[in-house]
């Protein structure tokens, strides 16, 4: 069954509404949402009761503090995938102390870090994120792979899930790149979770038909195009 995973983009202890990866312009989700009037992460969890969440610590990713105490509280109520701007294996170990799983983003980590993390005893709790901006991997490293080349490369590593996020489409309700995702599923030995532009239930069904195992959703939930019940 398709996993429908609620995204919590957390900045300065509040959930914000992500749009096209332009993090400096994100506003509190309570100003946008039709399903909750709060921007407090824990209160959102208690109102929406998601089975699983993807918590992105935008402070850590941007290198200006962290939201670990907030995310640790969230993880007591919902299975939590933590995105925390991993740069070292110590970052992975620290993240695993507060969340069920940690995802290593190619934005801040290269394949050397991924390989080192795969030697940890908790490797079964590690995912990898490929974040895409304008059809290229968003990265601060010297990684020169195309998105599909990176998908193939990751077959060499015993990670859990592969998470692909099209940041160009995040928050835009602009739909999904079906051809790209079909290729990613064909190339990957890992289950793929996808986020970015997922509009409604029809998109969820299409992702499932393609072979995507999970969808990251936020805008579609908050504007009621995707029923909250899909999170349960």
MOBEL-V719792 format. One record per pair of residues at least 24 apart in sequence whose C-alpha atoms are under 8 Angstrom apart, sorted by sequence separation. I is the first residue (numbers start at 1). GAP is how many residues later the second one is. If there is no record, write none. Layout:
i:I gap:GAP
i:I gap:GAP
This chain:
i:15 gap:24
i:60 gap:24
i:61 gap:24
i:75 gap:24
i:89 gap:24
i:101 gap:24
i:102 gap:24
i:103 gap:24
i:104 gap:24
i:105 gap:24
i:106 gap:24
i:107 gap:24
i:173 gap:24
i:174 gap:24
i:175 gap:24
i:201 gap:24
i:14 gap:25
i:15 gap:25
i:53 gap:25
i:55 gap:25
i:57 gap:25
i:60 gap:25
i:61 gap:25
i:75 gap:25
i:88 gap:25
i:92 gap:25
i:100 gap:25
i:101 gap:25
i:102 gap:25
i:103 gap:25
i:104 gap:25
i:105 gap:25
i:106 gap:25
i:170 gap:25
i:171 gap:25
i:172 gap:25
i:173 gap:25
i:174 gap:25
i:185 gap:25
i:200 gap:25
i:201 gap:25
i:14 gap:26
i:15 gap:26
i:52 gap:26
i:53 gap:26
i:54 gap:26
i:55 gap:26
i:56 gap:26
i:57 gap:26
i:58 gap:26
i:72 gap:26
i:87 gap:26
i:101 gap:26
i:103 gap:26
i:105 gap:26
i:170 gap:26
i:171 gap:26
i:173 gap:26
i:185 gap:26
i:199 gap:26
i:200 gap:26
i:13 gap:27
i:14 gap:27
i:51 gap:27
i:52 gap:27
i:53 gap:27
i:54 gap:27
i:55 gap:27
i:56 gap:27
i:57 gap:27
i:71 gap:27
i:72 gap:27
i:89 gap:27
i:169 gap:27
i:170 gap:27
i:176 gap:27
i:185 gap:27
i:199 gap:27
i:13 gap:28
i:42 gap:28
i:50 gap:28
i:51 gap:28
i:52 gap:28
i:53 gap:28
i:54 gap:28
i:55 gap:28
i:56 gap:28
i:57 gap:28
i:71 gap:28
i:89 gap:28
i:162 gap:28
i:164 gap:28
i:168 gap:28
i:169 gap:28
i:175 gap:28
i:182 gap:28
i:41 gap:29
i:45 gap:29
i:49 gap:29
i:52 gap:29
i:54 gap:29
i:96 gap:29
i:161 gap:29
i:162 gap:29
i:163 gap:29
i:164 gap:29
i:165 gap:29
i:166 gap:29
i:167 gap:29
i:181 gap:29
i:182 gap:29
i:41 gap:30
i:68 gap:30
i:107 gap:30
i:160 gap:30
i:161 gap:30
i:162 gap:30
i:163 gap:30
i:164 gap:30
i:165 gap:30
i:166 gap:30
i:10 gap:31
i:42 gap:31
i:46 gap:31
i:106 gap:31
i:107 gap:31
i:108 gap:31
i:109 gap:31
i:110 gap:31
i:128 gap:31
i:159 gap:31
i:160 gap:31
i:161 gap:31
i:162 gap:31
i:163 gap:31
i:164 gap:31
i:165 gap:31
i:166 gap:31
i:181 gap:31
i:42 gap:32
i:45 gap:32
i:106 gap:32
i:107 gap:32
i:108 gap:32
i:109 gap:32
i:110 gap:32
i:127 gap:32
i:128 gap:32
i:130 gap:32
i:132 gap:32
i:161 gap:32
i:163 gap:32
i:178 gap:32
i:8 gap:33
i:41 gap:33
i:45 gap:33
i:106 gap:33
i:107 gap:33
i:108 gap:33
i:110 gap:33
i:126 gap:33
i:127 gap:33
i:128 gap:33
i:129 gap:33
i:130 gap:33
i:131 gap:33
i:132 gap:33
i:133 gap:33
i:151 gap:33
i:155 gap:33
i:107 gap:34
i:124 gap:34
i:125 gap:34
i:126 gap:34
i:127 gap:34
i:128 gap:34
i:129 gap:34
i:130 gap:34
i:131 gap:34
i:132 gap:34
i:133 gap:34
i:134 gap:34
i:154 gap:34
i:155 gap:34
i:23 gap:35
i:106 gap:35
i:123 gap:35
i:124 gap:35
i:125 gap:35
i:126 gap:35
i:127 gap:35
i:128 gap:35
i:129 gap:35
i:130 gap:35
i:131 gap:35
i:132 gap:35
i:133 gap:35
i:148 gap:35
i:152 gap:35
i:155 gap:35
i:123 gap:36
i:124 gap:36
i:127 gap:36
i:129 gap:36
i:131 gap:36
i:132 gap:36
i:148 gap:36
i:151 gap:36
i:152 gap:36
i:123 gap:37
i:151 gap:37
i:118 gap:39
i:148 gap:39
i:118 gap:40
i:118 gap:41
i:115 gap:42
i:114 gap:43
i:6 gap:44
i:5 gap:45
i:8 gap:45
i:10 gap:45
i:5 gap:46
i:6 gap:46
i:7 gap:46
i:8 gap:46
i:9 gap:46
i:10 gap:46
i:11 gap:46
i:173 gap:46
i:5 gap:47
i:6 gap:47
i:7 gap:47
i:8 gap:47
i:9 gap:47
i:10 gap:47
i:11 gap:47
i:12 gap:47
i:171 gap:47
i:173 gap:47
i:4 gap:48
i:5 gap:48
i:6 gap:48
i:7 gap:48
i:8 gap:48
i:9 gap:48
i:10 gap:48
i:11 gap:48
i:171 gap:48
i:5 gap:49
i:7 gap:49
i:9 gap:49
i:10 gap:49
i:12 gap:54
i:13 gap:54
i:12 gap:55
i:11 gap:56
i:10 gap:57
i:13 gap:57
i:21 gap:146
i:20 gap:147
i:21 gap:147
i:19 gap:148
i:20 gap:148
i:20 gap:149
i:21 gap:149
i:19 gap:150
i:20 gap:150
i:19 gap:151
i:20 gap:151
i:18 gap:152
i:19 gap:152
i:20 gap:152
i:18 gap:153
i:19 gap:153
i:17 gap:154
i:54 gap:162
i:52 gap:179
i:48 gap:180
i:51 gap:180
i:50 gap:181
i:51 gap:181
i:49 gap:182
i:50 gap:182
i:48 gap:183
i:49 gap:183
i:35 gap:186
i:36 gap:186
i:35 gap:187
i:34 gap:188
i:35 gap:188
i:33 gap:189
i:34 gap:189
i:35 gap:189
i:32 gap:190
i:33 gap:190
i:34 gap:190
i:2 gap:202
i:17 gap:202
i:2 gap:206
i:5 gap:209
i:7 gap:209
i:2 gap:210
i:3 gap:210
i:4 gap:210
i:5 gap:210
i:6 gap:210
i:7 gap:210
i:8 gap:210
i:2 gap:211
i:3 gap:211
i:4 gap:211
i:5 gap:211
i:6 gap:211
i:7 gap:211
i:1 gap:212
i:2 gap:212
i:3 gap:212
i:4 gap:212
i:5 gap:212
i:6 gap:212
i:2 gap:213
i:4 gap:213
i:6 gap:225
i:4 gap:226
i:5 gap:226
i:4 gap:227
